[in-house]
Amino acid sequence: MDYTPDKSSTGMEPNVAAGLAVLLGWIGGLVFFLIEKDSKYVKFYAFQNIIVGLCFVLAPIPFIGWIWGLFILVMWIMTLINAFSGKIFKVPVIGNLAAKQAGLE
């Protein structure tokens, strides 16, 4: 979904702030979610990344966890690419929750 990112209160371009929120893991997502006041785009990616990052907890479980970890890694990479590109990418299930939390829906 194409989306024109709104201005970020961080002083960065919104796609850069969203990309950093994803790149820095769930802690970066939490930081950007708490400091961002204006941009729904940045808040969306920050919140989505908090949840995606916490989903990695299941990765150490043999076999099922490894498949889950691979899936989450692929979703994280796709999220990272789309965040820096200025596009909305919703991770299945998590993305709708993040969009509601950020006010995109």
Sequence and secondary structure as in RCSB ss.txt:
>XXXX:A:sequence
MDYTPDKSSTGMEPNVAAGLAVLLGWIGGLVFFLIEKDSKYVKFYAFQNIIVGLCFVLAPIPFIGWIWGLFILVM
WIMTLINAFSGKIFKVPVIGNLAAKQAGLE
>XXXX:A:secstr
 B      TTSS HHHHHHHHHHTHHHHHHHHHHH  S HHHHHHHHHHHHHHHHGGGTTSTTHHHHHHHHHHHH
HHHHHHHHHHTB    TTHHHHHHHHHT  
